[in-house]
């Protein structure tokens, strides 16, 4: 099992997970042309994808899903609420692509990948995040949530790898250029995780199997890789360099489990 990011941040997100003969994309927030280019950088073509699973409808996660899926005949899995929100924004989308509606806490399989969605508090219609597994190893993904819950921590405990949102530093957000309403939205319980809250989530998990920790969805205005790394490294008692960072332009290269 292995995974890679095509890019992570407010301008677009996409993650690739491979297990056995199956490759899935998690979210697609890039244009069709940009997605194809970023896939090529990872050594893939759209035809290599067995499906796209979607966390929620916000543009940096969902805008590229149906252009890619419909152009290349890739099936899509998403919640009822996410589909409804995407349709409200874009009209009738994806009917020709092979839509698969999921329950927000019901596991399902796509080829060799077992996909387990779990609910999160975020200002979207019916948002989920995911744990993906080949039956032996587990990758946990948590971005776009404003706070932790016991349900989140139960799902992410015991993972072999984590992609964990470190969106902002609270002091940088408070003193930064964003308007007050946007600052309040980001820092709310339905917004995004700050570095210290992400560290607290990590501290609450069973970390005994962890081989990779990736700080993701960093704000380019309200955070730095150094601050994100330091917050997570303090919990793991490791050198900050051991923590990887998913960037907006490059994402991160393949990681093996």
C-alpha positions, 0 to 999 in steps of 0.5 A: 500500500502507498499514497501520495498527494497531488497538492494540499491547501486552499487552492486545491486538494487531491490524494492518491491511494494505491493498494494491490491493483487499485488506485483511488483519488481522494478529492479533486480540487484542481482543473481538469488540465491541472489534475492530469498534469499532476497525475503525470508527475506521480507517474499516473494517467486518469485511466489508472484510477478506479474511482474518486471518493469525495470528502465535501463540496467546497471548491478546493476539494470538489470542483474538479471531481465531475470534470475528471470523472465524466471526461474519463469515465471514473466512478465517484463515491460521495454522501447524499449531502455532498452530492446535493450541494454540488448539484446546487452549485453546478446543476445536474452533474455526474449522472453519466459518471457512475455515482455511488451514494454512501452512508457517512459511517458505512464502510465499502470496498473499491477493488483492493481498497477498504474505505471507511468514511467517518463524520466530522464537524465542518461547515459543509452539507454532509462532510466526511473524512476517511480511513483507507486500508488494504486489510493489513495497513491503515491510512487515516486522513483528517482535513477540513474539520474545526475540532476533534470528537471522540468519533474522529479519534476512535477512527484514527487510532491505530493507523499506520500513517496519518495525513493531518490538517494543520491549517493555521497558527492561531496567533498568525490568524489573529494578527493576519490580513483576513477580514474578521468574519473569515477569521471567525469562520476558520477558527470556529468549531466548524472551520479548520484545525490549528496547529495546537489542536492538531497536536492534541488530536495526535496525542489522543490517538493510539500511535503505536503503528505510525510510520508516516505523519503528514501535516496537510492543508496548511494556510499559505497566509496563516501558517508555516511548515516550521510551526506545523512540524514543531506542534506535531513533533512535540507530541511524537518527541521526534525531530521536526524533520521527521514530520512531512508537509504536504504543499500546495504546489507539490503535495508530496511524493509516494510514501510506502506502508 
